[in-house]
Amino acid sequence: MTALTRNPALLAAIGFGIVVLGMSSLYTVPETQQAIVLRLGKPERIINAYDPKARVGETDAGLAVKVPFIESVKFVEKRIMDLDIDAQTVLSTDQLRLVVDAFARFRIVDPQRMVETVGSEEMAADALKRILASKVRNELGKQPFAALLSPERGEVMEEIQSSVNEQAKQYGAEIIDVRIKRADLPAGATLEAAYARMASARAQEAATIRSQGNKQAQLVQAEADAQAARIYADSFGKDPEFYAFYRAMQAYRTTFEDGTGQIVLGPNNEFMREFEGNRRNR
């Protein structure tokens, strides 16, 4: 001890070594990241690993210790990350083209496998992007054009997510969600032709609906007329003379309804005889 006190340089060197050793042994793991401790380049253990059941504040995040100069630490994102897929042209089963822009969200659930297979989140994202783009193109290509523009495509996206998840496991990743941001028709003649086909299909559909409506209206009208005739027959059959007089009045009202009509009838005409007979009765 006396020798150390007499040699300040040696004491400073020892103190500096202790500080360096402490700094090399201690590190901080953020709550949002997972730490993989590598011993001589090989994964040894994981600190603050992803656990879906873990609560905030009950993880292994915080200060941790490693063997200096032998062990190193690699940090891996623990939160959900976005995965943008480049827009690509999809050919539907009815040979129509659609430009699809999709995206996905993923999380690293097995950082050790991720490090062993691809080395980093960026490399894992690139691998998943290629797989996802291929699956989106293949699965959407199995659907008709109308299904790609309807809510039914949500079921297709779920199928894509399930299929990609099987391959994502080899990279230690999990696909959380797959969605289509935008689905557009290709610009130019293809777009105009698609609009023309859609307009023609809607016009045919409207014509069919109108035809069915007119047919239904005719059936309803015919049924109403038949029912009215039965009611008239039942009612006027009880008094034939009144029925004949009522029909004469209807004919008169129809003939001279606008006030400008003129008619010349002989004395033996049934129309005049009806009035003549009723006048005599009166």
C-alpha positions in Angstrom: 0.0 0.0 0.0 2.9 2.3 0.8 4.4 1.6 -2.6 1.1 2.6 -4.3 0.8 5.8 -2.4 4.4 6.7 -3.3 3.7 5.9 -7.0 0.6 8.0 -8.1 1.0 7.0 -11.7 0.7 3.3 -10.8 -2.4 4.1 -8.7 -4.0 6.1 -11.5 -3.3 3.2 -13.9 -4.9 0.7 -11.6 -7.9 3.0 -11.1 -8.2 3.5 -14.9 -8.1 -0.3 -15.4 -10.8 -0.8 -12.8 -13.0 1.8 -14.6 -12.4 0.2 -18.0 -13.1 -3.2 -16.6 -16.3 -2.0 -15.0 -17.4 -0.3 -18.2 -16.6 -3.4 -20.2 -18.6 -5.6 -17.8 -21.8 -3.5 -17.4 -24.3 -2.6 -20.0 -27.9 -1.3 -20.0 -30.8 -3.2 -21.7 -33.6 -0.8 -22.8 -37.2 -1.9 -22.2 -37.9 -1.8 -26.0 -35.0 -4.1 -27.0 -33.7 -7.6 -26.5 -30.0 -8.2 -25.8 -28.1 -11.2 -27.1 -24.9 -11.9 -25.3 -22.3 -13.4 -27.7 -19.4 -15.3 -26.3 -16.6 -15.4 -28.9 -19.2 -14.6 -31.6 -21.7 -17.3 -30.6 -25.0 -16.6 -28.9 -24.8 -17.5 -25.2 -27.9 -16.0 -23.6 -30.7 -13.5 -24.1 -31.6 -10.7 -21.8 -35.1 -9.1 -21.8 -36.4 -11.7 -24.3 -39.8 -11.1 -25.8 -42.6 -12.7 -23.7 -46.2 -12.0 -24.7 -47.3 -12.7 -21.1 -44.8 -10.3 -19.5 -46.1 -7.0 -18.1 -44.4 -3.7 -18.5 -41.8 -3.2 -15.7 -41.6 -6.9 -15.0 -39.0 -7.7 -17.6 -35.2 -8.2 -17.5 -34.5 -4.7 -18.8 -32.0 -2.6 -17.0 -28.4 -3.0 -15.9 -26.7 -6.3 -16.8 -23.3 -7.9 -16.6 -21.1 -9.6 -19.1 -17.6 -11.0 -19.2 -15.3 -8.3 -20.5 -13.3 -8.9 -23.7 -14.8 -12.3 -24.1 -18.5 -11.5 -24.4 -20.2 -8.9 -26.6 -23.8 -7.7 -26.7 -26.1 -7.3 -29.8 -29.4 -5.5 -29.4 -32.5 -6.5 -31.3 -35.7 -4.5 -31.5 -38.5 -5.9 -29.3 -41.3 -3.7 -30.7 -43.5 -4.3 -33.7 -41.8 -3.2 -36.9 -43.3 -2.2 -40.3 -42.5 -4.0 -43.5 -43.3 -2.1 -46.7 -43.7 -4.2 -49.9 -43.0 -2.6 -53.3 -46.0 -2.1 -55.5 -46.4 -5.0 -57.9 -48.8 -6.0 -60.7 -51.1 -8.9 -60.0 -52.9 -10.8 -62.8 -56.3 -12.0 -61.7 -57.9 -15.3 -62.8 -60.0 -13.5 -65.4 -56.7 -12.0 -66.9 -57.1 -8.5 -65.6 -54.2 -6.5 -64.1 -54.2 -4.7 -60.8 -51.3 -2.8 -59.1 -51.2 -3.8 -55.5 -49.3 -1.9 -52.7 -49.3 -4.0 -49.5 -47.6 -3.7 -46.1 -47.0 -6.0 -43.1 -46.1 -5.7 -39.5 -43.7 -8.1 -37.8 -41.8 -8.7 -34.5 -38.7 -10.7 -33.7 -39.8 -13.3 -31.2 -36.6 -15.5 -31.3 -33.6 -13.2 -31.5 -31.1 -16.0 -31.2 -32.5 -17.8 -34.3 -32.6 -14.4 -36.1 -28.9 -13.8 -35.3 -27.9 -17.3 -36.4 -29.8 -17.2 -39.7 -29.5 -13.6 -41.0 -27.7 -11.6 -38.4 -29.8 -8.5 -38.0 -33.4 -7.1 -38.2 -32.6 -5.4 -41.5 -31.6 -8.7 -43.1 -34.6 -10.4 -41.6 -36.9 -7.7 -42.9 -35.4 -8.1 -46.4 -35.9 -11.9 -46.3 -39.5 -11.5 -45.1 -40.2 -8.8 -47.8 -39.2 -11.2 -50.6 -41.3 -14.0 -49.1 -44.3 -11.8 -48.6 -44.1 -10.2 -52.0 -44.1 -13.7 -53.6 -47.1 -14.9 -51.5 -49.1 -11.7 -52.1 -48.6 -12.1 -55.9 -49.4 -15.8 -55.9 -52.4 -15.7 -53.6 -54.0 -12.6 -55.2 -53.4 -14.1 -58.6 -55.8 -17.0 -57.6 -58.7 -14.5 -57.2 -61.0 -13.0 -59.7 -60.7 -9.3 -60.4 -63.9 -8.4 -58.5 -62.7 -10.2 -55.3 -59.5 -8.1 -55.3 -61.6 -4.9 -55.0 -64.1 -6.2 -52.4 -63.9 -6.8 -48.7 -63.5 -10.5 -49.4 -59.8 -9.9 -49.9 -59.5 -9.6 -46.1 -59.8 -13.4 -45.9 -57.1 -13.8 -48.6 -54.8 -11.5 -46.6 -55.4 -13.7 -43.5 -54.4 -16.7 -45.6 -51.3 -15.0 -46.7 -50.4 -14.0 -43.2 -50.7 -17.7 -42.0 -48.7 -19.0 -44.9 -45.8 -16.4 -44.4 -45.7 -17.1 -40.7 -44.7 -20.6 -41.4 -41.6 -19.4 -43.2 -41.0 -16.4 -40.9 -40.3 -18.8 -38.0 -36.9 -19.8 -39.5 -35.8 -16.2 -39.1 -37.1 -15.9 -35.6 -39.9 -13.5 -36.7 -43.7 -13.4 -36.4 -46.0 -11.7 -38.9 -48.6 -9.7 -36.9 -50.7 -8.4 -39.8 -50.8 -8.1 -43.6 -52.9 -5.5 -45.3 -53.3 -3.9 -48.7 -52.7 -0.1 -48.7 -53.8 0.5 -52.2 -55.1 -1.4 -55.2 -55.2 0.5 -58.4 -55.8 -0.3 -62.0 -52.8 0.2 -64.3 -52.8 3.7 -66.0 -53.5 4.0 -69.7 -55.6 1.9 -72.1 -55.9 -0.9 -69.5 -57.6 1.5 -67.1 -60.0 2.9 -69.7 -60.9 -0.6 -70.9 -61.6 -1.7 -67.3 -63.9 1.4 -66.7 -65.7 0.6 -69.9 -66.3 -3.0 -68.9 -67.4 -1.9 -65.5 -69.9 0.6 -67.0 -71.2 -2.0 -69.4 -71.7 -4.6 -66.6 -73.5 -2.1 -64.4 -75.7 -1.1 -67.4 -76.7 -4.7 -68.0 -77.3 -5.2 -64.3 -79.6 -2.1 -64.2 -81.5 -3.3 -67.3 -82.0 -6.7 -65.7 -83.3 -5.2 -62.5 -85.7 -2.9 -64.4 -86.9 -5.8 -66.5 -87.6 -7.9 -63.4 -89.3 -4.9 -61.8 -91.6 -4.3 -64.8 -92.5 -8.0 -64.9 -93.3 -8.0 -61.3 -95.4 -4.9 -61.7 -97.3 -6.5 -64.6 -98.1 -9.5 -62.5 -99.2 -7.4 -59.6 -101.4 -5.2 -61.9 -102.9 -8.3 -63.6 -103.7 -9.8 -60.2 -105.3 -6.5 -59.0 -107.4 -6.2 -62.2 -108.6 -9.8 -61.8 -109.5 -9.2 -58.2 -111.3 -6.0 -59.1 -113.3 -7.7 -61.9 -114.4 -10.4 -59.4 -115.5 -7.8 -56.9 -117.4 -5.9 -59.7 -119.0 -9.1 -60.9 -120.1 -10.1 -57.4 -121.4 -6.7 -56.6 -123.3 -5.9 -59.9 -124.6 -9.4 -60.3 -127.0 -8.7 -57.5 -128.7 -5.8 -59.5 -128.2 -6.2 -63.3 -130.2 -3.1 -64.2 -128.1 -0.9 -61.9 -125.0 -2.4 -63.3 -126.2 -1.5 -66.9 -126.9 2.1 -65.8 -123.5 2.4 -64.0 -121.7 1.2 -67.1 -123.6 3.7 -69.2 -122.5 6.5 -66.9 -118.9 5.4 -67.0 -119.0 5.4 -70.8 -120.5 8.9 -70.8 -117.9 10.2 -68.4 -115.0 8.7 -70.5 -116.4 10.0 -73.8 -117.0 13.6 -72.7 -114.3 13.9 -70.0 -112.4 16.8 -71.5 -115.5 18.7 -72.5 -114.6 19.0 -76.2 -115.9 15.6 -77.4 -118.9 15.4 -79.8 -120.9 12.3 -80.7 -123.8 11.7 -83.0 -126.0 8.7 -82.1 -129.2 7.4 -83.7 -132.4 6.9 -81.7 -131.9 3.1 -81.8 -128.4 3.2 -80.4 -128.0 1.1 -77.2 -126.4 4.1 -75.5 -129.4 6.3 -76.2 -131.8 3.5 -75.4 -130.3 3.2 -72.0 -131.0 6.8 -71.2 -134.5 6.5 -72.8 -135.3 3.4 -70.8 -134.2 5.0 -67.6 -136.2 8.2 -68.4 -139.4 6.2 -68.9 -138.8 4.4 -65.7 -138.5 7.8 -64.0 
